[in-house]
Amino acid sequence: MPRSKNMVTRTIVGTEVTLLALDTVSAEPQNVTYTLSGKFKDSKALLKAVQRKFDTDTLKHVSVVSTSAVNQLYGMDESDFIAHAVKLDDNRKPIEA
């Protein structure tokens, strides 16, 4: 049986949020769902983060409907990781080439 490839893995903690949004063209309310990385201290902070990232001239996010924590394990071949990763120094700062 062949040996499996080495994998680099990382568990990403995120927040899945459903928001009430308003389409400013049609004046239609709608629920939209996004997954953001990280945790948020409260609904107000979460709403601000969504507004900064996803508000447009025609879609405005108004309030948080629901949230849930998401923990997802990701992985990739070690060779792919080395090809795409940035080298860091001992203080975890990028080494400029």
URJOLIN-V700582 format. One record per pair of residues at least 24 apart in sequence whose C-alpha atoms are under 8 Angstrom apart, sorted by the first residue. I is the first residue (numbers start at 1). J is the second residue. D is the distance in Angstrom with one decimal. If there is no record, write none. Layout:
# URJOLIN-V700582
i = (I	I)
j = (J	J)
d = (D	D)
This chain:
# URJOLIN-V700582
i = (5	5	6	6	7	7	7	7	8	8	8	8	8	9	9	9	9	10	10	10	11	11	11	11	12	12	12	12	12	12	13	13	13	13	13	13	13	14	14	14	14	14	15	15	15	15	15	15	16	16	16	16	17	17	17	17	17	18	18	18	18	19	19	19	19	19	19	20	20	20	20	20	21	21	21	21	21	22	22	22	22	23	23	23	24	24	24	24	25	39)
j = (77	78	77	78	75	76	77	78	75	76	77	78	81	73	74	75	76	73	74	75	71	72	73	74	37	38	71	72	73	74	37	38	39	69	70	71	72	38	39	69	70	71	39	40	67	68	69	70	67	68	69	70	64	65	66	67	68	64	65	66	67	61	62	63	64	65	66	61	62	63	64	65	59	60	61	62	63	59	60	61	62	58	59	60	57	58	59	60	58	69)
d = (6.7	7.8	6.1	5.6	6.2	5.5	4.6	5.1	5.4	5.6	6.3	5.5	7.1	6.9	5.6	4.1	6.7	5.8	5.4	6.3	6.5	5.5	4.3	6.1	7.2	7.9	5.7	5.4	6.3	7.3	6.2	5.6	7.2	7.4	5.9	4.7	6.7	4.6	6.1	6.0	4.9	6.2	6.1	7.8	6.7	5.8	4.7	5.5	5.6	5.3	6.3	6.5	7.2	7.6	5.8	4.4	6.6	6.3	5.4	5.2	6.4	6.6	7.1	5.6	4.5	5.0	7.1	6.1	5.6	5.3	6.3	6.3	6.6	5.5	4.1	5.4	7.3	5.7	5.2	6.3	7.0	5.6	4.7	6.6	7.7	4.9	6.0	7.2	6.0	7.8)
